[in-house]
Amino acid sequence: MKLKDALKDVLEDNELRKLIKSYDLIGDIILIRIHPDLESKREIIAEALHKIYPRVRSVAAVPLYSYTDKLYRTRDLEVIWGDENLETTHKESSCLFRVNPRYVFFSPRLSYERMRIARKVLKGETIINMFSGVGCFSIVIAKKQPRTRIYSIDVNPYAYEYMKQNVRLNKAEGKVIPICGDVREELKKLDFEGVADRVLMPLPEQAHSFLPLAARALNLDTTEGAGSVIHYYDVAIGRKDGDLFKKSSKRAEDILASTFENSLRVEIEEQRIVRSVAPRKYHVVLDLRVERMR
Ligand SMILES: C[S@@+](CC[C@H](N)C(=O)[O-])C[C@H]1O[C@@H](n2cnc3c(N)ncnc32)[C@H](O)[C@@H]1O
């Protein structure tokens, strides 16, 4: 049953119009945004969700204009029904993810994107996941293509602890290597230059500033025509059917051209909208195949 239908006899028409119909079901908890005019109806909305999903243990509200932590990408959450403890286990693509969205970023809306990347990975690849969170991209890849090594870095110590649990839970030891720290420091410490076949950059708001680092980590001397790949995430503003990707691709190409003095060939293998985050504002991904010009 849809949330709007469950509430149609309880809320007024003007209230139903303000109801935000989408929400995130993560394991046995639900995160929902509630319009400020419906503040007094929060418990009613939560109870309706519980009726639709009887197994749900907690419903938490994400304030409509909530502050997102700039570094960890977490949001303020307020439990409006059920258990205050938001730690849960989420199932996706035959993987299990232990998370607590109070302390770590997690979005079930990225499940298609995670599988899309996993399908592209070839046997034997060395991969760097620069912003791994609790390890979701890495673990989905390891499950789909077990003969890979995915160095998975996150600066949030809670995300790192969950990532270690998730690696064990999904039997991905030796394939997914959890690393805690700032990716700039960690790649330097590990002397990660010219080794990766693929770099994931799932931090749309800031990924552009890490592009030179990602390209330096790539093995640029693969066989001619093969190249290595950067999955570059960005924020794009505009109409879906317009030149939505143009600014993102130009920015990426300009950064790579100036850092490497025009010595790289960059080809956009695929580009897509990952999700809509506001009217005419999207998270997008560009798969950049990068190789050294000969
Ligand atoms: C949008 S989340 C991506 C989470 C993950 N890819 C997933 O699928 O759930 C971005 C992550 O990048 C981490 N982060 C931000 N800046 C970082 C940095 N400089 N070095 C390492 N991790 C960073 C944050 O802690 C956060 O977990």
The ligand as an SDF file (V2000), in Angstrom:
LIG
                    3D

 27 29  0  0  0  0  0  0  0  0999 V2000
   28.5670   10.0130   -0.1740 C   0  0  0  0  0  0  0  0  0  0  0  0
   29.4210    8.9990    0.9710 S   0  0  0  0  0  0  0  0  0  0  0  0
   29.7610    7.5730   -0.0300 C   0  0  0  0  0  0  0  0  0  0  0  0
   29.4940    6.3160    0.6910 C   0  0  0  0  0  0  0  0  0  0  0  0
   29.6220    5.0030   -0.0680 C   0  0  0  0  0  0  0  0  0  0  0  0
   30.2980    5.0880   -1.3190 N   0  0  0  0  0  0  0  0  0  0  0  0
   28.3170    4.2320   -0.1790 C   0  0  0  0  0  0  0  0  0  0  0  0
   28.0230    3.6540   -1.2150 O   0  0  0  0  0  0  0  0  0  0  0  0
   27.5750    4.1920    0.8080 O   0  0  0  0  0  0  0  0  0  0  0  0
   30.9920    9.8000    1.0170 C   0  0  0  0  0  0  0  0  0  0  0  0
   31.9490    9.1850    2.0420 C   0  0  0  0  0  0  0  0  0  0  0  0
   33.2240    9.8200    1.8390 O   0  0  0  0  0  0  0  0  0  0  0  0
   33.8680    9.9730    3.0840 C   0  0  0  0  0  0  0  0  0  0  0  0
   34.8810   11.0300    2.8980 N   0  0  0  0  0  0  0  0  0  0  0  0
   34.6840   12.3630    2.7230 C   0  0  0  0  0  0  0  0  0  0  0  0
   35.8570   13.0010    2.5400 N   0  0  0  0  0  0  0  0  0  0  0  0
   36.8330   12.0410    2.5970 C   0  0  0  0  0  0  0  0  0  0  0  0
   38.2470   12.0660    2.4600 C   0  0  0  0  0  0  0  0  0  0  0  0
   38.9010   13.2040    2.2440 N   0  0  0  0  0  0  0  0  0  0  0  0
   38.9230   10.9100    2.5400 N   0  0  0  0  0  0  0  0  0  0  0  0
   38.2590    9.7330    2.7580 C   0  0  0  0  0  0  0  0  0  0  0  0
   36.9200    9.6490    2.9080 N   0  0  0  0  0  0  0  0  0  0  0  0
   36.2020   10.7660    2.8140 C   0  0  0  0  0  0  0  0  0  0  0  0
   32.7330   10.2860    4.0650 C   0  0  0  0  0  0  0  0  0  0  0  0
   33.0710    9.9430    5.3800 O   0  0  0  0  0  0  0  0  0  0  0  0
   31.5750    9.4220    3.5000 C   0  0  0  0  0  0  0  0  0  0  0  0
   31.4820    8.1880    4.1560 O   0  0  0  0  0  0  0  0  0  0  0  0
  1  2  1  0
  2  3  1  0
  2 10  1  0
  3  4  1  0
  4  5  1  0
  5  6  1  0
  5  7  1  0
  7  8  2  0
  7  9  1  0
 10 11  1  0
 11 12  1  0
 11 26  1  0
 12 13  1  0
 13 14  1  0
 13 24  1  0
 14 15  1  0
 14 23  1  0
 15 16  2  0
 16 17  1  0
 17 18  1  0
 17 23  2  0
 18 19  1  0
 18 20  2  0
 20 21  1  0
 21 22  2  0
 22 23  1  0
 24 25  1  0
 24 26  1  0
 26 27  1  0
M  CHG  2   2   1   9  -1
M  END
$$$$
